[in-house]
Amino acid sequence: MSRAIFKNTSVVGLTTLLSRVTGLLRDMVYSQAFGAGTLMDAFLVAFKIPNFLRRLFAEGAFSQSFVPVISEYKVRREQAAVKELVGDVTGTLGVVLFVVSLIGVIAAPLIILLFAPGFTQAEGKYELAVEMLRWTFPYIFFVSLTALFSGVLNSYGRFAVPAFTQVIMNLVMIFFALVVAANADNPGVALAIGVFVSGAAQLVFFPIAGSRATRSAVVAPVAAGSRGRTTHRQVDAAGYLRLVDGAGESLARYAHRVIPRDWQHRVALLRRSLDGVCARCI
């Protein structure tokens, strides 16, 4: 068992390190290409809002609740019962996420007012953030379904593919920043479209890369609760974004990238590796 724990921890650790490196590279590209100003302030908020919801729908309590359930089904029940469970959760979650995404796109002006009320004081900043959010908000749909894939794969002791999805997101967003946004009439909207595409790419990546790895495993898209820590990050960001153009974006993105505000990812690394090992002991 200790060997399995070491192997799983190593896999998650290496892919998490790669994710952190590509994430830092992504922020360096954004900083070099667009600097700190109105565009990046608006993008910061438009990107943070679906990430805030991602922590509510796709992370935290999700891994702690769904993985043990799917693991129990896998060990104690027939494969048909496992498929039925995943199918039921997928259908319910898909409908809920679609409705949430639709509401988010329609209510984008009100959401920006809630998360960044100071944007109304700068000409064009509020309108740009609203337009961006309408592209970035559906990211929650893709990433939450991706979380279900991850939970199922983790229960089968497969960790590399789920952990690599963040790398996919970073690479797609870097491509959009360097190639698409650099040649677009509205680079801010191009960056937002990059978020949308990166979410879809993460979801599509599972059946492509995970089909061989999972073999007989059930691969299908679940939602869950999250943590209060997420909320205070958004409150902090709203405060930062009342500063002069660019100052909020620099504080909220680059400072937190270099110096993480919590060590949860270190604990999550070990927990995710233990999930698959302990599942076999049920």
N, C-alpha and C positions, 0 to 999 in steps of 0.2 A: 504493500500500500504506500509506503514511504516513497518508493520509486515512482509510483503513479503520480503522487502529489508533486514530487520534484519535476517530473516531466511536464505536467499540466501547468505548474507555476512558471516554468521556463518558457513554455510556448506563449502563455499570456503575457509574461514579462517582456519578451522580445518584441512581440507585435505591439504591445503598449508603448514600448520605447520608440519603435518605428512610427507609431501614431503621433507621439509627442514631437518627434523630430520633424515630421512632415507638417504638423500643425504650426510649429515655430517657423518653418520655412514659408508656409502660407501667409502668416502674419508679416514676415519680412517682405514678401512680395507685395502685399497690400500696402505696407508702409512706404516701400520704395516707389511703387507705381502711382499711388494716389495720395500719399502724405496724410497729414492729420487736418481735417477740415470738415466742411458741411457734408460732403459725400460720404465720408467714412463714419461720421457721427450717425447719419441716417441709416447706413448699412448696419452699424453696430446694433441699433435698436431692432431693426427689421430681422436680424439674425438671432438676437438674444430671445425674442419673444417665442418663436417655435422651440428654441432650446429649453426655455423655461417650461413649456408644456411637455417637452420630451421627458423631462425629469418627473413630471407628474404622471404621464401615461406609460412611459416605456422603461423606466429605471427604478432603482430603489426597491420598494416593496414588491415590485413585479418579480424580480429574480428570486426574492426570498419566499414568495408564495407559489409562483407557477412552476418553477423547476422541481421542487419537492413533489408537487401533485403529479406532474407528468412523469416523474421518475417512479412514483408509486404505481401509476397506471402501467408503465412499461414493464415493471417487475411482476406485479401481482395479477394483471389482467391480460386479456387477449389483445393482439395488435389492432383488431377491429375497434376495441374500446378506446385505444389510444388515438386512433384516427378520428373517431367520433368526437372525443374530447377536444382535440385540436381544431377540428372542423367547426364545432359549435362556437368555440372561443373566437376563431377567426371570423366567422360570419357576424357575430355580435360586435366584435371590435371594429371590423371593417365599416359597418354601418355607422357606429358611433363616431369614428374618426372622420368619415366622410361628412357627416353633419357638422361636426366641430370645425372642420376645414372650411366648409361652405360658409358657416357663420363668421369665421375669422376673416375670410376674404370680403364678405359684405360689410362687416363691422370694422374694417381696418381703420377708418378715420377715428372712431371712438377708442379703439385699442391704443393707437398712437398717443391720443390725448391722455390716456390713463398711464401709460408707461413713460412717456416723454412730454409732459405738458409744456416744457420750455421751448419746444420746437416751434411753437406758434409765434414766438418772438423774432424768429429769423426768417427773412423772406425766402420762400421756396423750399425751406428745409422740411417743413411739415408735409407738404405735398409730395416731396420726393420720398420721404419715409413711408407714406401711405402707399404709394405706387410700388415701392420695394416689398412692403409687407404682403401685398396681394400675391406676390410670387413666392415669398419665403414661407408663408404660413402653411401651405400644404406639405411642407417638409415633415410636419408632425405626423401626417398620414403614413408616409413612407418609413420614417424611422421607428414608429411604433410597431408596424408590421415586421420590420427588421428585428426588433427586440424579441418578437415571438419566435422567429427563426433561430435567434441566438439561444433562447431558452430551451428549445427543443434539442438543438445540437449539443448544448452543454450537458443536457441530461443523458446524452449518448456518449459523453466523454470527448466530444469534439470541440476544440477551443480555438484553433488557428483561424478558421474562416470567420467566425463571429468577431474575433478581435481585430481582424484585418479590415473590417468595414470602415472604420474611421480613417484608415489610410486611403481607401478609395475616395471617401468624401474630400479629404484634403487635396488629393491629386486632381480631382475634377475641378475643385474651386481654384486651384492654382492655374490650371489650363484656361479657365474662363477669365481669370484676371490678366494673364499674360497675352492671350490670343484674342478672345472675344471682346472683353471690355476695352482693351487698348485700341480697338478699331471700331468701336460702337459710338453712335451719336449720343447715347445716354449710357455711360459706363456704369452708373449706379444700378440701373435696372438690369444691365447685363450681369453684374455680380449677383444680383438677387435671383436671376434665372439660373445662375450657376449653382445656387443653393438647392433650387428645385430639382435640377438635373442630378446633383450629387446624391440627393435622397433617393431618387429613382434608381440610380446606379447601385447604391448599397443593396436595395431590395432585389434587383435583378442579379446581383453578384452571387446570391445564395444558390439558386438552382443551377447556375453555371459552374461555380467552384465547389459547391457543397454536394453535388449529386453523387460523385464517387466516394467522397469522404463519409457520407452518411449511409450509403447502400440501402439497407432496409429501413433506415430511420424515417420518421415522418417529418417532412419539411413543409411547413405551411405557416402562414402568419398567424399579442395579447396585451391587454392593458392592465395597469395597476396603479397603486398610489405612489406617493413619494415623500419628500422630507421638507420640513420647514426651512431648512438652510437655503433652498432654492429661492424663497421669497425675498430674503434679505439681500440677495444678490441683485434682484431687480430694483429694490428700493435704493441700493447703493448706486446703481447705474442711472436711475432717474435723477439722483442728486448730482452725479458727475456731469450729466448732460445739460445742466443748467449753467455750466461754465462756458467760457469763450469757445468758439469753434475749434475743434480739434483737441482741446484739453481733456474733455470727457472721454473721447475715443482713446486717447493715449493712456489715460489712467485705467479705464475699465478693461481694455483689451491687452495692451502690451505689458503693463505692470503685472497683471494677473497671470499672464502667460509665463513670464520669467519666474515669478514668485507665487506659486499656487496658494490659494487662500485656505485650503484645507488639505488634509492627507488622505481623503477618502479613497482616492484612486489606488493608494498603496494597500489599503485594507481590501478593496474590491478585487485587486489582483489575486490575493490569496484566497478570498472567498469564492471567486469564480472557479478556481482550480479545484477547491474542495468540493464544490457542488457535485461535479461529475463523479468524483471518487466516492463520496458518501452515498450517492444515489444507488450505487451497487450494493450497499450494505443494508438497504431497506428490506 
